[in-house]
Amino acid sequence: MRGEGLTRRGLLCASVAVVAVVGAGGWIGLAGEGGPETRARGTTAAAARAADLAARMNLPWPGEGQASIEVEGVGSLGSRGGREPVPIASVTKVMTAYVILRGHPLKDGEDGPEITVDEAAGQEALSLSESTAPVHEGQRFTQRKMLELLLLPSGNNIARLLARWDAGGPEAFVGKMNRAARELGMTRTTYTGASGLEPTTRSTADDQLKLAREVMREPVLRAVVALRDTTAPGVPGTIVNTNRLLERPGVIGLKTGSSTPAGGNLMWAAEAGSPRRLVLGVVLGQRAGTSPAEGMQAALDASGRMIETVQKNLPALLSGRTGRAAERNAAVAS
């Protein structure tokens, strides 16, 4: 809220507020008359409420890899699997898209400039050893369409093309990715390429959840990751999103990733409750060491179970009874 837009009454209301909900799952104390001690109690109450809800949720955490989940307006429901960085495969492309839009912002509904498919991207489209988008040299697509070709079919060739278009080469673009990660507090993340093909790109479920939170605040990316499919001029047929969970009610994103060393990985976004709340989750390292297809199916299955549980249980758990129990716990803790 901008200072010049506040009335005297609005200033008074703001000054006595203790806790506000911001973004996807964040709680912050507002500076006001209560002082640090009051704000600390508010933060403790919020954390206690989230912990109480998580305990009652009985989430079906995956038995392997890493997972992390949060609910907008509530906070973290916890994480499992430790904090050791692991390969994340094509989940990497979420940061690629984020960096592209930081350098070349689009308003919701805008298509942006046209980008030409170069020789390298056209040749890479013929690869049988990695996921690509079926484009050929000389084709021109808008920036918005390029983001769709990047994220829906998980086009490695489009990731590398966008890196060249934005930064002139892969090294400079990777530098931008790592700087963006540091700015978001992703302290256990290292990017070594734009596509995620490299197993040296590593992160954690907790770190990737921070990125998911930022991405879902970006209208263009939020719209793109919710698409089940798309078409592109000069590209035959329909381009289908690799995230099959979008077929389920309430699932609105985000990005798959799989390889033999990384296993199956999924950054996901869904809505639950009434009014609808954004739920974000990340699952990494499912069936690592097997085939990409087996790992991906395991990641989809694990994520699907978590989403179903949250959607089923969240409305009742956000009742006044749950809130009062959390407040009692917070009072004891303080």
N, C-alpha and C positions, 0 to 999 in steps of 0.2 A: 504494500500500500504506500503511495507516495505522500510525503509529508504535506505538500501544498494542497492535496486534495482532501485533507482531513478537516472536518468541522470540530468545534470545541467538544461537542458531544462525542464525536468519533474518537477524539484523542482520549477522552475519559474512558471510553469503553476499551480502547486498546491498552490503556495503562493498567487496567485491573485484570486483564487476561493473564492467565498463568501458563496455559499450554495451548498451542495451536497445531492443527494437523497440516502438514505441508507435503506436497508431492505424493509419491507412492510409498506409504509406510513410514514416513518420517514424523517424529514429534520433536518440537523445539520449544524451549521456554522463551517467552517474550519479556523484554525488559519492562519493568513496571513497578508499582508501589510495593509489591510483595517482597522484593529484595531477593538475594541469592538463596536464602534458606527456603522461602516459599516456592521458588522456582525449582529447587532441588526436590522438594516433596512432590511437586507436580510431575517432574520427570520420573521419579521413583514410582508414582502411581501408574503412569503410563506404561512403564516397563513391567510392572507387576501385572497389569491388565493383559498385556501381550503374553506374558509367561503363563498366566492362568488360562488364557484362551488356548495357547499351544498345548498345554497339558491335557485339556479337555478334548482337543481335536482328535487325538489318537491317530496322528498322521502315519500312513504306511511308508515309512522311509525306505529307500532302496537298501538292499543288503550289501551293496558294493559301491565303490566310487564315492562321489561327493554329491551333496544336495543342499540347497538353501532355499528358503521361501519367506515371503513377507506379504502382509496385507495392508493396503492403503488405509491410512487413518488408524491403524492399530500398531503396526510395527513388525518386527521379525518374529516368525514362528519357529525359528531355530535353524540349525544346520547340522549336517552329519558328514563324517568322512575325513575330518582334519583339514589342514590349511596348507598342505604341500602342493605346490604348483604341478599341474598335469597338462598334457596336450589337450587342446580343445577343438582341433580340426576346424570345420567351417563355421563354427560359432564365431570365429575370428572376423567373419565378414560383417558382423554387427558393428564392430569398431571401424572397419573400412567405410561403411556407409555413414557412420557418425562423423568421421573425419571429413569425408567428402562434403557433407552438408554444413559443417563448420566453416569450410573454406568457400563454399558455393551455396549459400542459403537459398531455400525455396519456401515461398509461402504456400499454405494449403491451397491446392488447386492449380498451382503453377507447374509448368513442365520444364522450364529452364532451357539452357542452350543445347544445341545439337552437338553430339560427340561422334566422331567418325571411327569406325572399327578399323584398326590398323592391321598390317600384315601379320604381326605376331598373334593378335587375338583371333584372327581368322584361321590361322594355322592350328592354334591350340584348340579350336572348336572341334577339330577332327580327332582329338586324343581319345583313346579308349581306356586310359588308365586314371582318369580323374573326371570330376563333374564339370561340365562346361555348358555354356549357352550356345545354341546353334546359329551363330552369326557368321558372316563372311566379310572379307576385306572390302572397304568402300561403303558399306551400309552406314547410315546415319540414324542415330536414335537420340531422343531428348534425354537430358539428365535424369528425369523422373523414370523414364522407361529403362534406362541403364540400371537404376537402383532396383527395379523389378527383376531385370535379368540377372543381377547380382544375387538377390536374396531369395527369390522363389525357386529357381532350378539350381541355386548355389553355384553360379558360374565362376569357376576359378579364372577363366580367361578374361572375364569382365572385371574381376577384382584387380588383376594386374594391369588391364587397360586403364581403369580409373586411376590407379596409382601413377601411371605414366602421364595421364592427362592432368592430374592435379599437381604433381610434384616433379615431373620430368623423369623420374626413375624410381625403382623400388626402394633404394636405400633412404632417399629423402622422405618418401612417404612413410616408411616404417618409423623413421624418427618422429614424424607427426603423430603416429599411432601411440608410441610410447610416451610422448609428452602429454597427450590427451589422457592416457591411463593414469599418469602421475597426478594430473589435475583433478581427476575423479577420486583420488585416494586408493587406486588399485595397486597397492604396494607389492603384491605378490604376482604381478603379471608382467610378462615379457613377450612382445610381438617381434617376430623375425620375418614376416611376410604378410602380404595383403589378403591371401586366399585362405590360409590355415592349412595348406597342404604340408607345410613343414612341421614335423613333430617338436621342433625347438620352440614353437610358439606355445607358451604355457601360462596357465592361470588357475584360479580357484573358483569354486561356486560362489563364495562370498564376494569376490571381486567382480565376477560377471554379473551378479545381481545389482551392483552399483551401476554398471553400464546399462542394464535393462531399465532401471529406474529413469535414467536420463533419456534413453531412446523413446520411451513411452510418453515423454513430455514433448516430443518433437512431432507435430501433426503429420508431416509428410511420411516419416518413417512409421509412425503408428498406423497410417492408412496402408502403406505398402505391405507390412508384415501380416496384415489381416487378410490379404488377398488369397483366395484359394487357387486362383489361376489367373493368367493374363494372356494377351496376344500381342504380337509385335509386327509392324509392317515388314513384309518380306520374309518373315519366319513362318514356316508352315505349321499348321495345327495349333493346339493350345499348350501353353507352357504352364505346367502344374507345380504348385508349391510342394516341396518335399515334406513340409510339416503337416502330416495327415491328421493331427489332432484338431486342426481347424474345422474338421467335419463335425466336431462335437459342439453342442450348445454352449455358448459363453466363452469359448476359446477364441482369442483375438490376436494371437502371435505366438512365437516370435521367430526363432531360427534353429535349424537342425545343424548337426555336424557329426561326421563319423569317419573313422579310419581304423586300420588294424591297431596301431599303437595307441590311439586316443580312445578307442571303443566308441560307444554311442553317447552323444551329448545333445542336450536340448535346453535352450533358453526359452521359457514360455511365459505367456501372459493370458490371463483369463479374468472373467468377471463373476462375482458371487454376491449373494445377499440382496436385500432390498432396503434402501436404495443400493444400486450396484456399486460394489467396491472392486478396485483393481487388485488382482492377486498376481504376484510375480514369482517365478521360480527358476532355478537352474539345476539341472542334473548332468553330471559329468562322469565319464569313465565306466560306462555300463558295458560289460562283457569285453573289456579291453583284451587285445590279443587274438580275438576271433575275427570273423569277416566284418567289414563295414555294415553289411545288411543286418547281420545278427545283432551287432552292437546298437544299431539305430532302432531296431524293433524293441530291444530291451529298454532303451531310453524313452521311447514313446509309451511303452507299457507302464514304466515306473512313474513317468510324469502324469499319465492319464489317471492312475490310481490316486495320486496326490490331489489333482484337480477335482476329481469326483468327490473325494472326502471333504475338501474345503467347501465346495458348492453345496454339499448335502448338509454340513454341520454348522457352517458359519452363521446363518440367520438366528438359530436358537442360541448359539453361544454368545451372540452380541446382545442378548436380552439384558434387562436391568439386573437380573439375579446374578449373572456373571460379573457385571460391572461392580456390583456391591461387594462381591467376594474379593475381587482384586483390590478394591479400596481398603478393605479390612487388612489384607495382606500388606499393603503399602504402609498402613498406619503402624503395624507391628514392626516392619522393617525400619521405619524412620525413628 
